[in-house]
Amino acid sequence: MTESTSTSPPNPSGPATPRPWNMFDPADRARFVRNEPTIQPDASNEALLQNIVRLTDGVFDHLSVFEQFSETTSRGALADPGKKLDVAEARDKLIRAERELWQAYRILKDARESFVQRQTRALGIDAGTRGLKIHFGSSHHLVQDWLNIDAGGGDLMLNVNWGLPLPDGCADFAYSAHLLEHLRYHDQAAVFVREIHRVLAAGGTLRLVVPDVKKLLAAYAAGDREFFEARQEFYRLKDGFTRDGVANLDYILLFCGANQQVLSYNHKFGYDFETLRGLLLDAGFDTVVESDFQASERAELLVDDFSYNARARDRQGRHYSLFVEATKSR
């Protein structure tokens, strides 16, 4: 979640008292406050990481001027060299900071590998495992006889951005509802669907459910009050996100991922069928078709009713989600 600090003056040697900016509250005035970053020694791990990101942004904002990065200015390397500043000392500290963060990452990576291995051993998953049905992003909606995977629990607790600790071709079916939009499109989502392709056996099918942003964008463009009034029954919006019964553009873009792309489980992207189809074909799937709620031709994949988001629909029974199936033929 993006943060803005309080009105306290900078205090590099003492704890900061930041007040988080709530991007889901359009009336929150903290977004108009700019203050210098400070050190937060007593902060939670999450707040500490958020502050590191803030500090990194601040360092970049300075270096993009002082070093005149070509990618951040149209003048680029042609800018006046006389305006460059000596940032050698700052660079030395950045190198040391990178090494310290790498050490922290390595410690966590080692702990992660042990954590995941203990779970897969307990589940009896090994190189010979076959015939799995895998439910990604299960939350507490556990599907019987499926391997339910979620960062918050399930049968196998992991973040899908770690990679899948599963052998090639071990699954016949995979299902995920309202997870993919929480991954960055150009890297995380692409790696995730390619990993699913890897663990599926030949003939295996992936069923994906994501918010259908084409419907959302069309309703916004048309000023469709009925659409948004019905949608409020499933997804209640704060008053500041609507005007005359229609969602504001800032909410539409927020829903489609136009917000902070790191340190957040919020939406990172929005899909229509053509975009999702292209992602899946690029990942190696051979056939990608659009489906509908509980409309799979495979009995094993009639599991949409486990998902609150997949069930959400308007007063005419039209679902807000996009349902897609992708098959690996070989």
Buried (B, 14 or more C-beta within 10 A) or exposed (E): BBBBBEEBEEEEEEEBEBBBBBBBEBEBEBEEEEBBBBBBEEBEEEBEBBBBBBBBEEBEEEBEBBBBBEEEEEEEEEBEEEEEEEBEEBEEEBEEBEEEEEEEEEEEEEEBEEEBEEBBEEEEBEEEBEEBBBBBBBBEBBBEEBBBBBBEEBBBBBEBEEEBBBBEBBBBBBBBBBBBBBBBBEEBBBBBBBBBBBBBBEEBBBBBBBBBBBBBBEBBEEEBEEBBBBBEEEEEBEEBBBEEEBBBEBBBBBBBBBBBBEBBEBBBBBBBBEBBBEBBEEBBBEEBEBBEBBEBEEEBBBBBEBBEBBBBBBEEEEBBBBBBBBBBEE
